[in-house]
C-alpha cells in the first residue's frame, strides 16, 4: 500500500477550494463596501454635529462662504479627528451655498461615490440609512 495522495485527489481538493472562493468573494466585497459606506456616514454625522456646535458657539455656520476640503483645517476648526495620514478612503468637504450648507464625502477610487448631509437645526436628518442615501449637496 502506497502512502501519499493521488493527482485526482489533489485536483478535487483544488476545485472545491476554488468553488468556495468564488462563492465567498462577492459577499466579502459587498461587506467591505458596506463598511466603507458606514465609515463615511459616521464621519459625516460627526462633521454635521461639529458644525452645529460651531454655530452655537460662534453664531455662524462653518464655513462662512465657499467650500472647505482641507481635512487639517476641518479638524482644527471643528475639533474633529478625521484621518489625515495614508491614503484615505474618502475625501471630505463642507460646502456653504445660498441654498444651504452641507457636509460631503467623495469616495476615492473607481466609483467616485458621493454622500452628503444637509446641515440644519432639525435633528431628524441624522436618521437616514447609509446604505440607501446618495445625494449631492444642494
C-alpha positions as CSV (number, residue, x, y, z in Angstrom):
1,X,0.0,0.0,0.0
2,X,1.4,3.4,-1.1
3,X,1.4,6.4,1.1
4,X,0.5,9.9,-0.2
5,X,-2.2,11.5,-2.3
6,X,-3.0,10.9,-6.0
7,X,-3.3,13.6,-8.6
8,X,-7.0,13.2,-8.8
9,X,-7.4,13.8,-5.1
10,X,-5.3,16.9,-5.4
11,X,-7.3,18.2,-8.3
12,X,-10.6,17.6,-6.5
13,X,-9.3,19.5,-3.4
14,X,-8.2,22.4,-5.6
15,X,-11.6,22.5,-7.4
16,X,-13.5,22.5,-4.1
17,X,-11.4,25.4,-2.7
18,X,-11.8,27.3,-6.0
19,X,-15.6,27.0,-5.7
20,X,-15.7,28.1,-2.1
21,X,-13.6,31.2,-3.0
22,X,-15.8,32.0,-6.0
23,X,-18.9,32.0,-3.7
24,X,-17.3,33.9,-0.8
25,X,-15.6,36.7,-2.8
26,X,-18.7,38.7,-3.9
27,X,-20.1,38.5,-0.3
28,X,-16.8,39.8,1.0
29,X,-16.7,42.7,-1.4
30,X,-20.3,43.7,-0.5
31,X,-19.4,43.7,3.2
32,X,-16.3,45.7,2.6
33,X,-18.2,48.4,0.6
34,X,-20.9,48.5,3.3
35,X,-18.2,49.0,5.9
36,X,-16.7,51.9,3.9
37,X,-20.2,53.4,3.5
38,X,-20.7,53.3,7.2
39,X,-17.2,54.9,7.8
40,X,-18.2,57.8,5.6
41,X,-21.7,58.1,7.2
42,X,-20.2,58.2,10.7
43,X,-17.7,60.9,9.7
44,X,-20.4,62.9,8.0
45,X,-22.6,62.7,11.1
46,X,-19.7,63.8,13.3
47,X,-19.0,66.7,10.9
48,X,-22.6,67.7,10.9
49,X,-22.8,67.8,14.7
50,X,-19.5,69.7,14.9
51,X,-20.8,72.4,12.5
52,X,-23.9,72.7,14.6
53,X,-21.8,73.1,17.8
54,X,-19.6,75.7,15.9
55,X,-22.8,77.6,15.1
56,X,-23.9,77.5,18.7
57,X,-20.5,78.8,19.9
58,X,-19.8,81.5,17.2
59,X,-23.4,82.2,16.0
60,X,-22.5,81.4,12.4
61,X,-22.1,78.2,10.4
62,X,-18.6,76.9,9.3
63,X,-17.5,77.8,6.7
64,X,-19.0,81.3,6.3
65,X,-18.5,81.1,2.5
66,X,-17.4,78.7,-0.2
67,X,-16.1,75.1,0.3
68,X,-13.6,73.8,2.8
69,X,-12.0,70.5,1.8
70,X,-8.7,70.7,3.7
71,X,-9.1,68.0,6.3
72,X,-6.5,69.6,8.6
73,X,-8.5,72.9,8.6
74,X,-11.7,71.0,9.2
75,X,-10.2,69.0,12.1
76,X,-8.7,72.1,13.7
77,X,-11.7,74.4,13.4
78,X,-14.4,71.9,14.3
79,X,-12.3,70.0,16.8
80,X,-12.5,66.7,14.9
81,X,-10.1,63.9,14.2
82,X,-10.8,62.8,10.6
83,X,-8.0,60.7,9.1
84,X,-5.2,62.7,7.5
85,X,-2.4,60.1,7.1
86,X,-2.0,57.4,4.5
87,X,-4.4,57.0,1.6
88,X,-7.9,57.9,2.9
89,X,-11.0,56.0,1.6
90,X,-12.9,59.3,1.4
91,X,-12.4,63.0,0.7
92,X,-14.4,65.2,3.0
93,X,-15.7,68.8,2.4
94,X,-18.1,71.3,3.9
95,X,-20.0,73.4,1.4
96,X,-21.7,76.7,2.1
97,X,-24.1,77.9,-0.6
98,X,-27.1,80.2,-0.7
99,X,-29.3,77.1,-0.9
100,X,-27.9,75.7,2.3
101,X,-24.8,74.2,4.0
102,X,-23.9,70.5,3.8
103,X,-21.1,68.1,4.6
104,X,-20.0,65.8,1.8
105,X,-17.8,62.6,1.4
106,X,-16.5,61.6,-2.0
107,X,-15.1,58.1,-2.4
108,X,-11.5,57.7,-3.6
109,X,-11.2,55.0,-6.2
110,X,-13.1,53.9,-9.3
111,X,-16.7,54.6,-8.4
112,X,-16.4,58.2,-7.0
113,X,-19.5,57.7,-4.8
114,X,-20.8,60.9,-3.1
115,X,-22.6,61.0,0.2
116,X,-23.9,64.2,1.7
117,X,-25.9,65.5,4.6
118,X,-27.5,68.9,4.9
119,X,-26.8,71.0,8.0
120,X,-29.9,72.2,9.6
121,X,-31.3,72.7,13.0
122,X,-33.5,69.7,12.6
123,X,-32.1,66.6,14.4
124,X,-34.3,64.3,12.3
125,X,-32.0,64.4,9.3
126,X,-29.5,62.2,11.2
127,X,-31.7,59.1,10.9
128,X,-31.2,58.2,7.2
129,X,-29.9,54.8,6.2
130,X,-26.3,55.0,4.9
131,X,-26.8,52.1,2.5
132,X,-29.6,53.9,0.6
133,X,-28.9,57.6,0.9
134,X,-26.9,59.0,-2.0
135,X,-27.5,62.7,-2.9
136,X,-25.3,65.6,-3.8
137,X,-25.2,68.8,-1.8
138,X,-27.9,71.5,-2.5
